[in-house]
Amino acid sequence: MGKFTAMLSILTVWLLFLPACAGSAQLQLDNTATFAKCRKGDTVKITLDGNPSTGYRWDFENESPYVVELESEDIVSQNNNLVGAPARQVFLFSARKAGKSTIVFKYRRPWEKAQKPVFEIVYTIVVE
């Protein structure tokens, strides 16, 4: 019975970690988790809070777009019933090639690029 229990425990642990190692994993980053390690073919989803009705939005500079490439960008309202309600900007990147990419997000009005952004977050993504 001891061998069976040990094998069952190992199998359970292995199954718990399997999704993290799958070839098409999706990693979630936000303003608290700013580092990801992934494999070629994985996707990295970055979700940032904001309020686009004020004119402010997140834009980014990707230092290595050949390593991770933007697939899509979307704005998701947190409360559809309120005008001026906060929203989330969701960026989906694909891991294309082994390497390291640094993506700098800046929260500012697009027409005020010469001014210092209100917020800045730096993300590092390593593709193995």
C-alpha positions as CSV (number, residue, x, y, z in Angstrom):
1,M,0.0,0.0,0.0
2,G,2.9,2.4,0.7
3,K,4.2,2.1,-2.9
4,F,0.7,2.8,-4.3
5,T,0.3,5.9,-2.1
6,A,3.7,7.2,-3.1
7,M,3.0,6.7,-6.8
8,L,-0.4,8.4,-6.4
9,S,1.2,11.4,-4.7
10,I,3.8,11.7,-7.4
11,L,1.2,11.5,-10.1
12,T,-1.0,14.1,-8.4
13,V,1.9,16.6,-8.1
14,W,2.9,15.9,-11.7
15,L,-0.7,16.6,-12.9
16,L,-0.8,19.8,-11.0
17,F,2.3,21.2,-12.7
18,L,1.5,19.9,-16.2
19,P,-0.5,23.0,-17.3
20,A,2.4,25.3,-16.4
21,C,4.6,23.3,-18.7
22,A,2.2,22.9,-21.6
23,G,3.3,24.2,-25.0
24,S,0.5,26.7,-25.2
25,A,0.5,28.1,-21.7
26,Q,-1.0,31.5,-21.0
27,L,0.8,33.6,-18.3
28,Q,-1.0,36.4,-16.5
29,L,0.9,39.6,-15.5
30,D,-0.4,42.7,-13.8
31,N,1.1,45.6,-11.9
32,T,2.3,43.2,-9.1
33,A,3.7,40.4,-11.2
34,T,6.2,41.9,-13.7
35,F,8.4,38.9,-14.7
36,A,7.5,35.9,-16.7
37,K,9.5,32.9,-18.0
38,C,7.9,31.0,-20.8
39,R,8.5,28.9,-23.9
40,K,8.2,29.7,-27.6
41,G,4.5,29.5,-28.5
42,D,3.2,30.5,-25.1
43,T,1.1,33.7,-24.6
44,V,1.6,36.4,-22.0
45,K,-1.5,38.4,-21.0
46,I,-0.9,41.7,-19.3
47,T,-3.9,43.4,-17.6
48,L,-3.6,47.0,-16.4
49,D,-6.2,49.2,-14.7
50,G,-7.0,52.6,-16.0
51,N,-9.7,55.0,-17.0
52,P,-9.6,55.8,-20.7
53,S,-12.6,58.2,-20.4
54,T,-10.1,60.7,-18.9
55,G,-7.9,60.5,-21.9
56,Y,-5.3,58.5,-20.1
57,R,-4.3,55.1,-21.5
58,W,-1.5,52.6,-21.3
59,D,0.9,52.6,-24.2
60,F,4.1,50.6,-24.4
61,E,7.6,50.2,-26.0
62,N,8.7,46.7,-26.7
63,E,12.5,46.5,-26.8
64,S,12.5,43.1,-28.5
65,P,9.4,42.7,-30.6
66,Y,11.0,39.7,-32.4
67,V,11.0,37.8,-29.0
68,V,7.5,38.6,-27.9
69,E,5.0,40.2,-30.3
70,L,1.7,42.0,-29.5
71,E,-1.2,39.8,-30.7
72,S,-4.1,41.9,-29.5
73,E,-5.1,44.8,-27.3
74,D,-8.6,45.3,-25.7
75,I,-10.3,47.6,-23.3
76,V,-12.7,45.8,-20.9
77,S,-15.1,48.0,-18.9
78,Q,-15.5,47.1,-15.2
79,N,-19.0,48.6,-15.0
80,N,-20.9,49.1,-18.3
81,N,-23.6,51.1,-16.6
82,L,-21.5,54.1,-15.5
83,V,-20.1,56.8,-17.7
84,G,-16.4,57.4,-16.8
85,A,-16.1,54.1,-15.0
86,P,-12.6,52.5,-14.7
87,A,-11.6,49.9,-17.3
88,R,-8.8,47.5,-17.8
89,Q,-6.5,47.4,-20.8
90,V,-5.6,43.9,-21.8
91,F,-2.6,43.2,-23.9
92,L,-1.9,39.7,-25.3
93,F,1.7,38.9,-26.4
94,S,3.0,35.8,-28.2
95,A,6.4,34.3,-27.4
96,R,8.0,34.0,-30.8
97,K,11.7,33.3,-30.3
98,A,14.1,32.5,-27.4
99,G,15.5,35.6,-25.8
100,K,14.6,38.3,-23.3
101,S,12.2,41.2,-23.9
102,T,11.6,44.2,-21.8
103,I,8.3,46.0,-22.3
104,V,7.8,49.4,-20.7
105,F,4.2,50.5,-20.2
106,K,3.5,54.2,-19.6
107,Y,0.1,55.6,-18.4
108,R,-0.4,59.0,-20.1
109,R,-2.4,60.9,-22.6
110,P,-1.3,60.0,-26.1
111,W,-1.0,63.7,-27.1
112,E,1.3,64.5,-24.1
113,K,4.2,62.2,-25.0
114,A,6.7,64.9,-24.1
115,Q,5.5,65.0,-20.5
116,K,6.5,62.4,-17.8
117,P,3.9,59.6,-17.6
118,V,1.7,59.4,-14.5
119,F,2.7,55.7,-14.0
120,E,5.3,53.5,-15.6
121,I,5.7,49.7,-15.2
122,V,8.5,47.6,-16.7
123,Y,7.9,44.0,-17.6
124,T,10.5,41.4,-18.4
125,I,9.7,38.3,-20.3
126,V,12.2,35.5,-20.9
127,V,11.4,33.0,-23.6
128,E,13.3,29.7,-23.4
